[in-house]
Amino acid sequence: MILFSRNKTMSNEQPLTRKHHIRTLFEGTFKLVRDRGLDHAVEREKNLKPLWNLKNLIKLEPSKSLPISVIRESLELPFRSIDFIRKYPSIFEEFFPGGGFQPHIRLTAKALGVDTEEQLMYQSDGFKQQVADRLLKLLMISRMHKIPLRVIECLKWDLGLPQDYVQSVIPEFPDYFRVVGGYDRVLELVCWSNEMAVSVMEKKLASGKMGSVKGKELMFPVQFSSGFEMDNKYEKWLKEWHKLPYVSPYENAAHLSATSDESDRWVVGVLHEILHILVPKKTEKDNVLMLGEWLGLRSRFKRALLQHPGIFYLSSKIGTYTVVLREGYKRGSLIEHHPLMNLRSQYIHLMNTVKEDSKTSKVVQGKCSPKSNGIQIEGRVGEGEDNENNVEEHKGERCESSDSEAEDASETDVDDGKEQYQRGTRKTAASGRGRDFGKVNFNVNKPLRDSPRERSAGKLRHETRKKNPLEGSSRIKMRGGHKDVESAQQMSRSPRNKGRSLTTKKTPV
């Protein structure tokens, strides 16, 4: 009798199960398109997280300083630690304590000012309440209402948790959660809260923004990147997918088949709610998959990210994939203003200000550097001796106009292109000084020294000096006492003396 009743019950429930899972997952493919605004939102915070970790590491030291050699061992930086420190001198500064040879780093006054505001925010009661609510919602979504601290540690940056949240936040909310376990400690839920177990979608539904009846075509906000080509098959599938009943992420959906659209809609709701809990409304893809593995939804999370590009966006701008909730951003800016994100913007402002200052100084130095002045004047030597006498005047003119040239360089890119072209030309000229072809001046109108006319003129002058040696010496005296005959000849060929008469009276021997 017992066996018969069990089989009868199973046979009665089977048609109901088939009726619920009629639809299957979409199996088509489409080409993903980049979103410039969301890529900029991700790239804007590049190097901010390692900078924040290094700042906290320096503060843990009693001397509030740290040797540079220790940084690489303590933090996993993708580049050299000394390059990272010198890239942001407005946040870190180097010094040698006690006249030693090992450099140390410490925080600047501006960085300490922003850090003081950050610590005051962490100590406020309102911020601690927000942190506790985020952790509570995450625990109610989790299976068995437990999350290991190692998983929370990876999400600490995106959850906005303070450095010592285990000691400063968790003990103040004993009715919410507690830490249990030994080596692998776990954050465990203490009391369920029906008030907090309401998703963002249900709140919008209750406020009248998405309808008036619960479960009636509750549609997720969808926004595709410009240029995204939607297939007719995918568009039809997406419309039918939105018509399915909405299952709250705080409900148990174990009765749904993993290969059905109903289950996919619930998984999207879980991922949508988790990204809403995070302060920046984004996190690395590895964090999503790690949390999904603890929830038992790793593969289904991965499938949801690929099948719903209008809800989630994958950016690869900072060397790793970042999952961004499209609903949380508008034109690349975060819609929800949070005090923690405002403080992070101050750190980003310090980082970007240093780059702008260094870029401006490079432009000014390049316009008035002695090396560039020397190369410019050298290219005009063949025009005559006047250029050699006016070297100092040209240097003064270039230095006085350096400020205006720097402003022109910042306003247009054409001058930068010209400057690069001139630099390349100067390098070519400088590299050819020791070669024969580098000595040829094509702007001089006189014949070359190896020409027949030049050789015949040289022989004539040599024979004349042999016949009348004193005549040559008297000429040298009249021209200013030059010690070299060749210098006198060059003087006679200079443009300054072209119009002069070089005839002198012959003195008897």
C-alpha positions in Angstrom: 0.0 0.0 0.0 2.8 2.4 0.8 4.6 1.8 -2.4 1.4 2.1 -4.4 0.6 5.5 -2.8 4.1 6.8 -3.5 3.9 5.9 -7.2 0.5 7.4 -7.4 1.7 10.7 -5.9 4.7 10.9 -8.3 2.4 10.2 -11.3 0.1 13.0 -10.3 2.9 15.5 -9.9 4.6 14.7 -13.2 2.2 16.5 -15.5 2.5 19.7 -13.4 6.3 19.7 -13.7 6.1 19.4 -17.5 3.6 22.2 -17.6 5.9 24.6 -15.7 9.0 24.0 -17.9 7.8 24.4 -21.4 10.4 27.0 -22.5 14.1 26.3 -22.9 17.2 28.5 -22.9 18.2 30.6 -25.9 20.9 28.9 -27.9 21.6 31.6 -30.5 24.7 33.7 -30.8 25.2 37.4 -31.2 28.2 39.8 -31.4 29.0 41.9 -28.3 29.6 45.6 -28.7 31.8 47.8 -26.5 30.3 50.6 -24.4 32.6 53.6 -24.2 30.9 55.1 -21.2 31.0 51.9 -19.1 34.6 51.2 -20.2 35.6 54.6 -19.0 33.9 54.0 -15.7 36.0 50.9 -15.2 39.2 52.3 -16.5 38.8 55.4 -14.4 39.5 53.4 -11.2 42.6 51.6 -12.6 45.3 51.3 -10.0 43.0 52.7 -7.3 42.5 49.4 -5.4 46.3 48.6 -5.1 46.9 52.3 -4.1 44.3 51.9 -1.4 45.9 48.6 -0.2 49.3 50.3 -0.1 47.9 53.2 1.9 46.5 50.9 4.5 49.7 48.9 4.7 51.7 52.1 5.4 49.2 53.1 8.1 49.7 49.8 9.9 53.3 50.6 10.6 54.1 52.4 13.8 56.4 54.8 12.0 53.7 55.4 9.3 56.4 54.6 6.7 57.5 51.5 4.9 60.7 50.4 3.1 60.3 50.2 -0.6 61.9 46.7 -0.6 59.0 45.4 1.5 56.2 46.5 -0.8 56.7 43.9 -3.5 56.7 41.2 -0.9 53.5 42.4 0.8 51.5 43.4 -2.3 51.0 41.6 -5.6 51.5 44.5 -7.9 51.5 43.9 -11.7 54.5 46.3 -12.1 57.6 47.5 -10.2 56.7 49.0 -6.9 59.2 51.9 -7.3 57.6 52.9 -10.7 54.1 52.7 -9.1 55.2 55.0 -6.2 56.9 57.6 -8.4 53.9 57.7 -10.7 51.8 59.3 -7.9 54.1 61.7 -6.0 51.1 63.6 -4.6 50.1 60.5 -2.6 53.5 58.9 -1.8 56.8 60.5 -1.1 60.3 59.0 -0.7 62.7 59.8 2.0 65.8 58.4 3.7 65.3 58.0 7.5 68.3 58.9 9.6 70.5 59.5 6.6 70.4 55.8 5.6 70.7 54.3 2.2 67.5 52.4 2.0 64.6 54.6 0.8 61.3 54.6 2.6 57.8 55.9 1.6 55.1 57.7 3.5 51.8 59.4 2.7 51.7 63.0 1.7 49.6 65.6 3.5 46.9 65.6 0.9 46.6 61.8 1.0 46.4 61.9 4.8 43.6 64.5 4.6 41.5 62.3 2.4 42.3 59.3 4.6 41.1 61.2 7.7 37.7 61.8 6.0 37.5 58.1 5.1 38.1 57.0 8.7 35.5 59.4 10.0 33.0 58.0 7.5 33.8 54.4 8.7 33.2 55.4 12.3 29.8 57.0 11.7 26.7 55.1 12.8 24.9 55.6 9.5 27.6 54.1 7.5 27.9 51.1 9.8 24.2 50.5 9.5 24.5 50.5 5.7 27.4 48.0 5.8 25.4 45.7 8.1 22.3 45.8 5.8 24.4 44.9 2.8 26.0 41.9 4.6 22.5 40.8 5.9 21.0 40.8 2.4 23.9 38.9 1.0 23.5 36.3 3.8 19.8 35.9 3.1 20.6 35.2 -0.6 23.3 32.7 0.2 22.6 29.0 0.5 22.3 27.8 4.1 22.6 31.5 5.0 26.4 31.3 5.5 29.3 32.9 3.7 33.0 32.2 4.4 35.1 35.2 5.4 37.5 34.4 2.5 34.7 35.1 0.0 33.7 38.3 1.8 37.3 39.4 1.8 37.4 39.3 -2.0 34.3 41.4 -2.1 35.4 43.8 0.7 36.4 46.5 -1.8 33.1 46.4 -3.7 31.0 46.0 -0.5 32.6 49.1 1.0 33.8 47.4 4.1 36.4 49.0 6.4 39.7 47.3 6.9 38.8 45.9 10.3 35.1 45.2 9.6 35.3 41.9 11.7 36.1 43.8 14.8 34.4 47.2 14.2 31.1 46.3 12.4 30.1 42.6 13.1 30.1 42.8 16.9 27.8 45.8 16.9 25.0 43.8 15.2 24.5 40.6 17.1 20.9 40.3 16.0 22.0 40.2 12.3 25.0 37.8 12.1 28.0 36.3 13.9 31.3 34.8 13.0 31.7 31.1 13.7 34.3 28.4 13.0 38.0 28.1 13.6 40.5 28.1 10.8 37.9 28.7 8.0 35.7 31.2 9.7 32.2 31.7 8.4 29.8 34.6 8.7 26.4 33.1 9.7 22.9 34.6 9.7 21.3 35.0 13.2 17.8 36.2 12.4 15.9 36.5 9.2 14.4 39.9 8.3 11.3 40.0 6.2 11.7 43.8 5.8 15.2 43.4 4.3 14.3 40.4 2.1 12.8 42.6 -0.6 14.6 42.9 -3.9 15.1 46.1 -5.8 12.7 44.9 -8.5 10.0 44.3 -6.0 10.5 47.7 -4.5 10.1 49.3 -7.9 7.0 47.2 -8.4 5.5 48.3 -5.1 6.3 52.0 -5.8 4.3 51.8 -9.1 7.2 52.2 -11.4 6.9 48.8 -13.0 3.2 47.9 -12.7 0.7 47.5 -9.9 0.3 43.7 -9.6 3.1 41.5 -8.3 4.4 39.0 -10.8 2.7 40.6 -13.8 5.4 41.0 -16.5 8.0 42.4 -14.2 10.6 43.5 -16.8 14.3 44.0 -16.0 15.7 47.3 -17.4 17.4 46.5 -20.6 19.8 48.9 -22.4 22.1 47.7 -25.3 25.3 49.4 -26.5 25.0 51.5 -29.6 25.7 49.4 -32.6 24.3 46.2 -31.1 22.5 44.1 -33.8 19.7 42.1 -32.3 18.6 39.0 -34.1 14.9 38.6 -34.6 15.0 35.2 -33.0 16.7 36.7 -29.9 14.3 39.6 -29.8 11.3 37.3 -29.8 12.9 35.1 -27.1 13.6 38.1 -24.9 10.0 39.3 -25.1 8.7 35.9 -24.1 11.4 35.7 -21.3 10.1 38.9 -19.7 6.6 37.6 -19.6 7.6 34.8 -17.3 6.7 35.1 -13.6 9.3 36.9 -11.4 10.8 34.8 -8.6 12.5 36.7 -5.8 16.2 36.0 -5.3 15.4 35.6 -1.5 13.1 32.7 -2.3 14.2 29.0 -2.7 14.1 28.1 -6.4 15.2 24.5 -6.0 12.0 23.2 -7.7 13.0 24.9 -11.0 14.9 23.0 -13.6 18.4 24.3 -14.2 17.8 24.1 -18.0 14.6 26.2 -18.1 14.0 29.9 -18.8 12.2 30.2 -15.4 15.4 29.1 -13.6 17.4 31.5 -15.8 15.1 34.4 -14.9 15.6 33.6 -11.2 19.4 33.4 -11.6 19.4 36.8 -13.4 17.4 38.2 -10.5 20.0 36.9 -8.0 22.9 38.4 -9.9 21.0 41.6 -10.4 20.3 41.9 -6.7 24.0 41.1 -5.8 25.3 43.8 -8.1 22.8 46.3 -6.6 24.1 45.5 -3.1 27.6 46.4 -4.2 28.5 50.1 -3.8 30.0 50.7 -7.3 27.4 48.4 -9.0 30.3 46.4 -10.5 32.9 43.9 -9.6 35.5 41.6 -11.2 34.1 38.6 -13.1 36.3 36.3 -10.9 34.5 37.5 -7.8 31.1 36.8 -9.4 32.1 33.3 -10.3 33.7 32.6 -6.9 30.5 33.7 -5.1 28.5 31.7 -7.6 30.5 28.7 -6.8 29.6 29.0 -3.1 25.9 29.5 -4.1 26.1 26.5 -6.5 25.3 28.8 -9.5 28.8 29.3 -11.1 27.9 27.9 -14.5 24.5 29.5 -14.5 26.0 32.9 -13.6 28.4 32.6 -16.5 25.5 31.7 -18.9 23.4 34.7 -17.6 26.3 37.1 -18.3 26.5 35.9 -21.9 22.8 35.7 -22.7 21.8 39.1 -21.2 24.1 41.8 -22.6 21.4 44.3 -22.1 21.4 43.9 -18.3 25.0 43.1 -17.6 28.1 44.4 -19.4 31.5 42.8 -19.5 34.5 45.2 -19.7 38.1 44.2 -20.3 39.8 47.6 -19.9 42.0 47.0 -16.8 43.5 43.6 -17.8 40.6 41.5 -16.4 36.9 41.2 -17.1 34.6 43.4 -15.0 30.9 42.8 -14.6 29.0 46.1 -14.7 25.3 46.5 -14.0 24.0 48.7 -16.8 21.0 50.0 -14.7 23.4 51.6 -12.2 25.1 53.9 -14.7 24.0 56.7 -17.0 26.4 58.0 -19.6 29.3 56.3 -17.9 28.6 57.9 -14.5 27.2 56.2 -11.4 23.6 57.2 -10.8 23.5 56.6 -7.0 25.7 59.0 -5.1 27.5 57.4 -2.2 29.9 59.0 0.3 32.4 56.2 -0.2 32.5 56.8 -4.0 32.9 60.5 -3.4 36.1 59.8 -1.4 37.4 57.5 -4.0 36.9 60.2 -6.5 39.2 62.4 -4.4 41.9 59.8 -4.6 41.4 59.6 -8.4 41.6 63.4 -8.6 45.0 63.3 -6.8 46.3 60.6 -9.2 45.2 62.5 -12.3 46.5 65.9 -11.2 50.0 64.5 -11.0 49.9 63.3 -14.5 48.7 66.7 -15.8 51.4 68.6 -14.0 54.2 66.3 -15.3 52.8 66.6 -18.8 52.8 70.4 -18.7 56.4 70.6 -17.4 57.6 68.3 -20.2 56.1 70.6 -22.8 57.8 73.7 -21.3 61.2 72.1 -21.0 61.1 70.8 -24.5 60.5 74.3 -25.9 63.4 76.0 -24.0 66.0 73.3 -23.6 69.6 74.2 -24.4 70.0 71.0 -26.5 67.2 72.0 -28.8 68.5 75.6 -29.1 72.0 74.4 -30.1 70.7 72.1 -32.8 68.5 74.8 -34.3 71.3 77.3 -34.5 73.7 74.7 -35.9 71.5 74.1 -38.8 71.9 77.8 -39.8 75.6 78.1 -39.6 76.1 78.0 -43.3 74.3 81.3 -43.8 77.3 83.3 -42.4 79.1 84.5 -39.3 76.2 86.7 -38.2 74.4 83.6 -36.9 77.3 82.8 -34.6 77.4 86.4 -33.3 73.6 86.4 -32.6 73.4 83.0 -30.7 72.6 84.6 -27.4 69.9 86.8 -28.9 68.1 83.7 -30.4 68.3 81.9 -27.1 66.7 84.8 -25.3 63.9 85.0 -27.8 63.2 81.3 -27.6 63.1 81.4 -23.7 60.8 84.4 -23.6 58.3 82.8 -26.0 58.4 79.3 -24.3 55.3 80.1 -22.2 53.2 81.1 -25.2 54.5 78.1 -27.2 53.5 75.8 -24.4 50.0 77.1 -24.4 49.8 76.7 -28.2 51.0 73.1 -27.9 48.2 72.3 -25.4 45.6 73.9 -27.6 46.4 72.1 -30.9 48.0 68.8 -31.9 49.5 70.2 -35.1 52.3 71.9 -33.2 53.1 68.6 -31.5 53.4 66.9 -34.8 55.7 69.6 -36.1 57.8 69.4 -33.0 58.2 65.6 -33.3 59.2 66.0 -37.0 61.8 68.7 -36.1 63.2 66.4 -33.3 63.6 63.6 -35.7 65.3 65.9 -38.2 67.7 67.2 -35.6 68.6 63.7 -34.4 69.4 62.8 -38.0 71.6 65.8 -38.4 73.4 65.2 -35.1 74.1 61.6 -35.8 75.7 62.5 -39.1 78.2 65.0 -37.8 81.1 62.5 -37.9 80.4 61.4 -41.5 81.3 63.0 -44.8 77.8 63.6 -46.1 76.9 65.4 -42.9 79.4 68.2 -43.7 77.8 69.2 -47.0 75.8 72.4 -46.9 73.4 72.7 -49.8 72.4 76.3 -49.0 75.8 77.9 -49.7 76.1 79.6 -53.1 79.9 79.3 -53.2 81.5 76.4 -55.1 82.6 73.3 -53.2 86.3 73.1 -52.2 86.9 70.1 -54.4 85.7 71.8 -57.5 88.2 72.9 -60.2 87.5 76.6 -59.7 88.2 76.4 -56.0 91.5 74.5 -56.5 92.7 77.0 -59.2 91.9 79.9 -56.9 93.8 78.3 -54.0 96.9 77.8 -56.2 96.8 81.4 -57.3 96.7 82.7 -53.8 99.5 80.4 -52.8 101.7 81.7 -55.7 100.9 85.3 -54.8 102.0 84.7 -51.1 105.3 83.3 -52.3 106.1 86.3 -54.5 105.1 89.0 -52.0 105.1 87.6 -48.4 104.9 91.0 -46.8 101.9 92.0 -48.8 99.9 89.2 -47.2 101.1 90.2 -43.7 100.1 93.8 -44.2 96.7 92.7 -45.3 96.3 90.6 -42.1 97.2 93.6 -40.0 94.7 95.9 -41.7 91.9 93.3 -41.2 92.3 93.1 -37.4 95.4 91.2 -36.7 94.3 87.7 -37.7 96.9 85.1 -37.0 95.8 82.7 -39.7 95.7 83.4 -43.4 92.8 81.0 -43.9 90.7 82.9 -41.3 91.4 86.1 -43.2 90.3 84.4 -46.4 87.1 83.2 -44.7 86.6 86.8 -43.4 86.8 88.1 -47.0 84.1 85.7 -48.1 81.7 86.5 -45.3 78.5 88.4 -46.2 79.6 91.3 -44.0 82.6 92.1 -46.1 81.2 91.4 -49.6 80.8 95.1 -50.4 84.1 96.2 -49.0 87.2 97.1 -51.1 90.2 95.0 -50.1 92.8 97.0 -52.1 95.7 98.4 -50.2 98.8 100.3 -51.0 101.9 98.4 -51.7 104.8 99.3 -49.4 108.3 99.0 -50.9 110.5 96.3 -49.6 
